[in-house]
Amino acid sequence: MARPVIAITGPTRGAFGPRMLVALAIRLYGGRPLQLRPGDQARGDKYDGVVVTGGHDVEPVLYAAEPEVEPNYDTERDTLETAVIDDALARGLPLLGICRGAQLLNVRRGGTLYQELRSRRQRTSNRWTVFPLKTLCIADAPETRNSLLATLFGTERSRINSLHNQAIDRVGDGLIITGRDQDGIVQAIEDPSQDFLVGVQWHPEFLFYLKKQRALFRELVSCAQRQVTDAQ
């Protein structure tokens, strides 16, 4: 049985640790990681699933907004990942957006972002940490009670980390909010009409030692494997 190829996007330089941790998770569950960075577009569509990793802020021009904070953008990466997300959406591929990946997924579906969060936090800290020191509240509304996130995590609350200074504001078309933090800031989105189209604001690759967090990668690879098998 052919192993599914999972594209892992990232910047031209740096972010070695997160990309390697994602690749480790993909390999653990039977996938073949394919690292994609700006300039690699020539590889075409030779992948069966996608992980869009964290990093720079999404340039606000992509959601028709003026910059509100000091720029920290990567235009080349935005171009690559926009193309990869659009391709995955067009082909119905399993996709996991992590941090900026969740934000860019939301933007490609017509959503917008908060460009700064400090003024929006009342109950949680602005401190960045790779450790699970913040709380994810999994949405319990009727339309989200059977969400993929709720199914994979199996609890109403879970511990997560936080390495972001921007977040989702208006949710994109076809997406639902399936998790928030204790300040009500969006932490997870998904498209319930797709087998696996998920965005998480935290970094599950740094929490790889937790079974719940590994479940995101396991389900991504499993879904890609099913699609590969069905296509054969």
C-alpha positions, 0 to 999 in steps of 0.5 A: 500500500502506497504511503500518502505524501504530506506536504509541510510548508514553511519559510525559506530559512529557519523553523527547522525544529517545528517542521522536523517535529511535524515530519516526525509525527507524519512518519509515525502514522505512516505518511511520507513528509514532503518539505515545501518552501518558497521556490518549490512550487515546481513540485506541483501537486504531488502530495495527498495532504497538507500541514501549513506550519506556524511563523510570520504574521499573515500580510493584511493585504490578503484580507483587505485590511490596513496594517495595524502593527509593526510588519512581520511578514513573509510575502514569498511564504504567503504566496506559496502557502496561498497556492498550496491551500487553494490547491488543497481546497480545490482537490479536497485534500486533508489539511491541517493549519497550525497557528499562522496556517489556521489564520491563512486558511481562514483568510483563503475562505474569506475571513479576517484576522485580529492583528494584535491580541494584547488589548483583547486578553482579560483572563489569559497571559500574553506570554508565549510558551511551548508548554501547555499552560493555557486552556482550550475550551472545546465548543459545545454548541449543537452544531459543534458538539460532534466536531472532529476536534471534540471527537479526537480530544474527547473532553470539553477542555484541554491544555494547549500552548500559545505562540501567537500575537494574531488570531481569527476575527471573522470566520471564513465561509464554510468554517465553524469555530470548534474551540476558544481560549478563556478570553473567547479568542478562536483556537480551532476551526474546521469545515464539517463538510470535509473529511479533514479541514482543520485549523488550530491556533496552538502548536501541537507539534510541540505537544507531541508527547500528549496523545490528544495532540498526536491524534490530529496528525494521526487523523490527517494521515489516516484521511489521506491514506483513505483517499489514496486507497480509494483513488487506486 
